[in-house]
Structures are given as C-alpha cells and as structure tokens.
Amino acid sequence: MKSTMAKKSKTPIKMATPDRDLEYEKIREDFLSEADKKTPIEAERAEEKENEFDFPWQEPGVSERVLKSFNLRLSEPDFLKLKFVARRSQDKSMHAFCARVVMEEVKRQLKKEEKNGQYGK
C-alpha cells in the first residue's frame, strides 16, 4: 500500500562562500565573547569570593546526603585492636566507630587551626 502523503522536498544546500564564512566567524566570535562576560551578579559574587576563604566543604554542590568512601589500611595487629575496641564501644560497627573518632579529631584540628589563625594558609 502506497502512502498518500506527499514527500517533503529537501531544502537546497547552501554553498559556502568567503562572505558567508566571514559572517559565520563573526557571529561565532560575538557569541563566544558574550559567553565569557560576567553578569553584574556574577561579577559581584566573584568579587565577594576573592575577599573570603572558601573551604572545600563549603563549595556549591557539596551535599550532606552524598557519602564518600575512604579505605584505611592497617596492619593485622592494629586491625584486631580496632575490632576489639569497636566491639566494646557504643557504635554499631567498626566503620561507625572510625567515622566518629576521625570526625571528632577533624573538628578538633579545625578548631585548633582557627584559634591559631592558620585558615587559608
């Protein structure tokens, strides 16, 4: 069964000419130069950012919901010590024990650096 719909005619191919190439190049350059310009709000934010120190955990897009893993290599005796201590702690697992202890130390180190004025160095 043949289709009763008429076939669309193809659009004619436009030949490249030196004038058309120059026009295209100018449009392209104008577009790219505009894309590099900052809006007034972006310029203001960039200026504010230069005046303050940003920590990696304060960057946009960093989320508490995203969990990152980190492997810890221990000698067998150290691993068994950790396992022994973690079982006797209030934590549910060795992982929970390590995460709690590490984050307590990280917070303590950050407070120490803040107190000594070492942030941003």
Stockholm file with secondary structure:
# STOCKHOLM 1.0

chainA/1-121         MKSTMAKKSKTPIKMATPDRDLEYEKIREDFLSEADKKTPIEAERAEEKENEFDFPWQEPGVSERVLKSFNLRLSEPDFLKLKFVARRSQDKSMHAFCARVVMEEVKRQLKKEEKNGQYGK
#=GR chainA/1-121 SS CCCCSCCCCCCCCCCCCHHHHHHHHHHHHHHHHHHHSCCHHHHHHHHHHHHSCCCGGGSTTCCTTCCCCCCCCCCHHHHHHHHHHHHTSSSSSHHHHHHHHHHHHHHHHHHHHHHHTCTTC
#=GC SS_cons         CCCCSCCCCCCCCCCCCHHHHHHHHHHHHHHHHHHHSCCHHHHHHHHHHHHSCCCGGGSTTCCTTCCCCCCCCCCHHHHHHHHHHHHTSSSSSHHHHHHHHHHHHHHHHHHHHHHHTCTTC
//
